[in-house]
Amino acid sequence: MSSGYLTSDRLMMQEMARTFTREQVTPLANRLDPEKGDIPRSLIDQMGELGFFGILIPVEHGGLGLGAFEYCLVAEELARGWMSVASIIARGNSFYRSIPGTGEARAARIAAMARGDYLGAAALSEPQTGSDLSSVSCRARREGDEWVITGAKYWCTFADGADFISVLCRIDDPDAPNGKGGTVSVIVEKPRGELPKGVTGSPIPKIGYHGWKTWELSFDGVRAPVQEARPSDTGRAFQATAAALGLARAHTAARSIGLAQAALDHAVGYARERVQFGQPISDFQAIRFKIATMATEIEAARQLMYHTCTELDAGRPATKETSMVKYFASEMSERVTSEALQILGGAGYTTLHPVERYWRDARLTKIFEGTSEIQQRIISDQLLGKPTRK
Ligand SMILES: Cc1cc2nc3c(=O)[nH]c(=O)nc-3n(C[C@H](O)[C@H](O)[C@H](O)COP(=O)(O)OP(=O)(O)OC[C@H]3O[C@@H](n4cnc5c(N)ncnc54)[C@H](O)[C@@H]3O)c2cc1C
């Protein structure tokens, strides 16, 4: 469905991403998801050529110089094929601002990122630190021009495949008040396909989000250069991370909507073909009303996403809107993918149809990038102010 938001340029981009997903992403997902295979490098290269990693990167750095709107439009389409593919574009688009270095060296890294040739992983969460990221305990001690990192990280997706890991650390400063220094975000560069020197870890067994592995990591005196020029290296990395979450939440909403749309499309096709009691099940009002409700919920989430992206592209923080769209779209996605599975009956509960994949992946969207409960907290804080604690 088109709307006033969708200019002809945006419609062209959407169509390009849709065709790419149909022809390249979905067949790969159908083959690789059951065997928990990784997104092939050849697909990443193709996405790099299409500019998907640099949608938000300025043109002078080799990107497309577009906005959150186009970023989410593409992510929605890719998620209709495989959620991890829709996710990996964030490893360029949302990481480029924190690229280390200065001058030409930094520009070269950003240009490589726009091509999909310099992609990151984020090590924020820890075994004891999830929703409350302000309490990270992985330590970075400064030794001359280097940070030395020691501590545990959990849930680091793409730690092996990335070209660098951005590690959120507490500064080891014995003179800090309460023994708690500020936070830094240290970029640890590494060979692709390996963990950095001094890091050990293993993949966490997960029920979906296949296409890349998610790691438990242990840092043991890992060294990385200090980059004074970056705001996230000046002791306020947690605040910088929190500020970047708005875009990440809109991107998660886009992925949720793509999953729900794919599930709906599959369910509609199935309902037309499947005959029971002498007629297609799409003739039963119970099924028709399910489909009507699913489509309505998807479109409501999509319009909220368009509005939220427009706010972000206008330079407004949109704190309430980004939480609302993340919350609404991810909850919607779990409901809609589950209803799609119901429409397929027993066939939905098999790996012979992709609906079970959409359902498993939609389940995650309620958990990462801030759980639904955390989004509700942010929205209610915006409306009521923070609760007073005595
Ligand atoms: C597949 C997968 C991939 C991931 N990839 C990455 C990654 O690449 N990098 C990374 O750093 N992290 C990653 N994460 C971590 C993810 O961001 C966290 O799982 C998420 O932030 C929630 O943290 P937690 O799991 O520790 O849950 P907890 O914070 O322990 O929360 C447990 C429950 O308590 C609720 N809760 C917590 N605090 C409150 C509160 N104040 N009010 C009300 N309810 C509350 C939560 O909503 C939840 O229901 C990934 C997670 C998964 C599952």
The ligand as an SDF file (V2000), in Angstrom:
LIG
                    3D

 53 58  0  0  0  0  0  0  0  0999 V2000
   19.5770  -13.6520   20.0100 C   0  0  0  0  0  0  0  0  0  0  0  0
   20.0940  -12.4610   20.7680 C   0  0  0  0  0  0  0  0  0  0  0  0
   21.0500  -11.6410   20.1770 C   0  0  0  0  0  0  0  0  0  0  0  0
   21.5930  -10.5800   20.8970 C   0  0  0  0  0  0  0  0  0  0  0  0
   22.5930   -9.8170   20.3310 N   0  0  0  0  0  0  0  0  0  0  0  0
   23.2240   -8.8890   21.0850 C   0  0  0  0  0  0  0  0  0  0  0  0
   24.3980   -8.2040   20.6050 C   0  0  0  0  0  0  0  0  0  0  0  0
   24.8240   -8.3770   19.4510 O   0  0  0  0  0  0  0  0  0  0  0  0
   25.0630   -7.3730   21.4430 N   0  0  0  0  0  0  0  0  0  0  0  0
   24.6330   -7.1560   22.7320 C   0  0  0  0  0  0  0  0  0  0  0  0
   25.3010   -6.3970   23.4490 O   0  0  0  0  0  0  0  0  0  0  0  0
   23.5080   -7.7420   23.2170 N   0  0  0  0  0  0  0  0  0  0  0  0
   22.8020   -8.6050   22.4330 C   0  0  0  0  0  0  0  0  0  0  0  0
   21.6850   -9.2620   22.9260 N   0  0  0  0  0  0  0  0  0  0  0  0
   21.2690   -9.0090   24.3260 C   0  0  0  0  0  0  0  0  0  0  0  0
   19.9400   -8.3130   24.4420 C   0  0  0  0  0  0  0  0  0  0  0  0
   20.0790   -6.9580   24.1220 O   0  0  0  0  0  0  0  0  0  0  0  0
   19.4320   -8.5530   25.8720 C   0  0  0  0  0  0  0  0  0  0  0  0
   19.0040   -9.9090   25.9280 O   0  0  0  0  0  0  0  0  0  0  0  0
   18.3180   -7.6170   26.2790 C   0  0  0  0  0  0  0  0  0  0  0  0
   18.7920   -6.3190   26.4420 O   0  0  0  0  0  0  0  0  0  0  0  0
   17.6600   -8.0470   27.6030 C   0  0  0  0  0  0  0  0  0  0  0  0
   18.6160   -8.2720   28.5830 O   0  0  0  0  0  0  0  0  0  0  0  0
   18.5850   -9.6590   29.4220 P   0  0  0  0  0  0  0  0  0  0  0  0
   18.4500  -10.7700   28.4390 O   0  0  0  0  0  0  0  0  0  0  0  0
   19.7710   -9.6710   30.3130 O   0  0  0  0  0  0  0  0  0  0  0  0
   17.2720   -9.5990   30.2690 O   0  0  0  0  0  0  0  0  0  0  0  0
   17.0830   -8.8930   31.7120 P   0  0  0  0  0  0  0  0  0  0  0  0
   17.5380   -7.4780   31.6550 O   0  0  0  0  0  0  0  0  0  0  0  0
   17.6550   -9.7760   32.7510 O   0  0  0  0  0  0  0  0  0  0  0  0
   15.4900   -8.9000   31.8150 O   0  0  0  0  0  0  0  0  0  0  0  0
   14.7580  -10.0660   32.2390 C   0  0  0  0  0  0  0  0  0  0  0  0
   13.2860   -9.6780   32.3300 C   0  0  0  0  0  0  0  0  0  0  0  0
   13.1310   -8.6210   33.2970 O   0  0  0  0  0  0  0  0  0  0  0  0
   12.4840   -7.5160   32.6940 C   0  0  0  0  0  0  0  0  0  0  0  0
   13.0180   -6.2560   33.2600 N   0  0  0  0  0  0  0  0  0  0  0  0
   14.3150   -5.8940   33.4220 C   0  0  0  0  0  0  0  0  0  0  0  0
   14.3900   -4.6590   33.9340 N   0  0  0  0  0  0  0  0  0  0  0  0
   13.1250   -4.2120   34.0870 C   0  0  0  0  0  0  0  0  0  0  0  0
   12.5320   -2.9860   34.5540 C   0  0  0  0  0  0  0  0  0  0  0  0
   13.2640   -1.9450   34.9510 N   0  0  0  0  0  0  0  0  0  0  0  0
   11.1960   -2.8860   34.5440 N   0  0  0  0  0  0  0  0  0  0  0  0
   10.4080   -3.9290   34.1300 C   0  0  0  0  0  0  0  0  0  0  0  0
   10.9090   -5.0960   33.6820 N   0  0  0  0  0  0  0  0  0  0  0  0
   12.2390   -5.2340   33.6390 C   0  0  0  0  0  0  0  0  0  0  0  0
   12.7920   -7.6350   31.2070 C   0  0  0  0  0  0  0  0  0  0  0  0
   11.8390   -6.9290   30.4200 O   0  0  0  0  0  0  0  0  0  0  0  0
   12.7290   -9.1390   31.0080 C   0  0  0  0  0  0  0  0  0  0  0  0
   11.3960   -9.5490   30.8580 O   0  0  0  0  0  0  0  0  0  0  0  0
   21.1120  -10.3010   22.2060 C   0  0  0  0  0  0  0  0  0  0  0  0
   20.1180  -11.1040   22.7770 C   0  0  0  0  0  0  0  0  0  0  0  0
   19.6180  -12.1830   22.0820 C   0  0  0  0  0  0  0  0  0  0  0  0
   18.5670  -13.0430   22.7480 C   0  0  0  0  0  0  0  0  0  0  0  0
  1  2  1  0
  2  3  1  0
  2 52  2  0
  3  4  2  0
  4  5  1  0
  4 50  1  0
  5  6  2  0
  6  7  1  0
  6 13  1  0
  7  8  2  0
  7  9  1  0
  9 10  1  0
 10 11  2  0
 10 12  1  0
 12 13  2  0
 13 14  1  0
 14 15  1  0
 14 50  1  0
 15 16  1  0
 16 17  1  0
 16 18  1  0
 18 19  1  0
 18 20  1  0
 20 21  1  0
 20 22  1  0
 22 23  1  0
 23 24  1  0
 24 25  2  0
 24 26  1  0
 24 27  1  0
 27 28  1  0
 28 29  2  0
 28 30  1  0
 28 31  1  0
 31 32  1  0
 32 33  1  0
 33 34  1  0
 33 48  1  0
 34 35  1  0
 35 36  1  0
 35 46  1  0
 36 37  1  0
 36 45  1  0
 37 38  2  0
 38 39  1  0
 39 40  1  0
 39 45  2  0
 40 41  1  0
 40 42  2  0
 42 43  1  0
 43 44  2  0
 44 45  1  0
 46 47  1  0
 46 48  1  0
 48 49  1  0
 50 51  2  0
 51 52  1  0
 52 53  1  0
M  END
$$$$
